[in-house]
Amino acid sequence: MADPYQTLGVARGASEADIKKAYRKLAKELHPDRNADNPKAAERFAQVTSAYDLLTDKDKRARFDRGEIDGDGNPTAPFGFGAGGMGGGARPGGPGGGFRSQGFEFGGDNVDMSDIFEGLFGGARGGGFTSGFGRRAPERGANVAYRLAVPFVDAATLAPQRVQLPGGAIEIKLPAGLESGTQMRLAGKGEQGPGGPGDALVTIEVEPHRFFTRDGDDIRIDLPISIKEAVLGGQVKAPTVDKPVMLTIPKGASSGRTLRLKGKGWPKKGGERGDQLVTLQVVVPANDADLERFVADWAGAEGNPRAALGV
């Protein structure tokens, strides 16, 4: 029941960005892949992840700040009940030896306490505070941590992934907006315990690609084109994470010019996608005698493309 703010080492008024920054730092230090010989690190990793999950859920964070739930997300005791018994301004009541709190009288001549708490806490009639109150619930099994390497194109297209768990392989759906370090919680897929299984915490690692790179919500690629395509323009085939598309090259295109393919980038959390940015690279063939003769006699070659740089 640790305080999630203390677990992440942030102030109660911390912004979501501060919480995310603190979590990433701790997750990197405590990741099971880096602490194979330290079982306590995995336990601490699970605690840090649980605290992050609670504080990044706006509703749960607000409920925790109001004292409605504890650090584990469980409801706190109603009516001011604490570990020491009744709270919230309770005071002695009537002749039946009961007490009065918030304008309600409990435990007097006309009130059966077991009737009241049977519905709230599952106690048996006539048993009072037995089953479900004043008694610790069976503990769930431990959470388990996994690292899942996802190919770049799979991450960009949200292709389903299979994860091998102790109970067998399952297929998971990748969330939009994911990046390396994103964690997914698979409820009930951890170790078995008396109170049921724990959860599986899956950390996503997006693998690099040989020619695609990510730039925020956009995807970048350098696209080689010939001198003829650069001078005359035309359509060329360009790869995207989905499938190749035809790209129009404008006449007189130079190396370094960037063209935009709308909606061919990284999937955003809102359901849309970024763009693909295609940077043209004009490829000059080596040892081409015809090209060398043409350029040597070309009157237009006398210009100075570096004039704007003052040289």
QUIPE-V486241 format. One line per field, one symbol per residue. ss: DSSP state (A for helix, B for strand, O for the rest). psi: psi as a letter, one per 30 degrees, with the letter a starting at -180 (. if undefined). A space follows every 10 residues. Layout:
ss=???
psi=???
This chain:
ss=OOOAAAAAOO OOOOOAAAAA AAAAAAAAAA OAAAOOOOAA AAAAAAAAAA AAAAAOOAAA AAAAAOOOBO OOOOBOOAAA OBOOBOOOOO BBOOOOOOBB BOOBBBOOOO OOAAAAAAAA AOOOOOOOOO OOOOOOOOOO OOOBBBBBBB OAAAAAAOOO BBBBBOOBBB BBOOOOOOOO OOBBBBOOOO OOOOOOOOOB BBBBBBOOOO OOBBBOOBBB BBBBBBAAAA AAOBBBBBOO OOOOBBBBBO OOOOOOOBBB BOOOOOBOOO OOBOOBBBBB BBBOOOOOAA AAAAAAAOAA AAOOOOAAAO O
psi=hlkeeeefhl legkleeeee eeeeeeeeeg keffhfgiff eeeeeeeeee eeeeffjeee eeeeefgfla fggkklklgg kafgbkahgk lkbafggalk kggkkkgafg kjeeeefeee gglkkffbic kfkgkklkkl lkkkklkjkk keeeefghkk kkkjleglkl klkkkkgllk fkkkkjkgga lklegllalk jjkkjkkllf fklkibglkl kkjklleeee efaaklkkkl fdlklkkkkl kgklkfkklk jkggbkklef fllalkjjkk jkkkkkhjee eeeeeegjef ffljfgefgg .
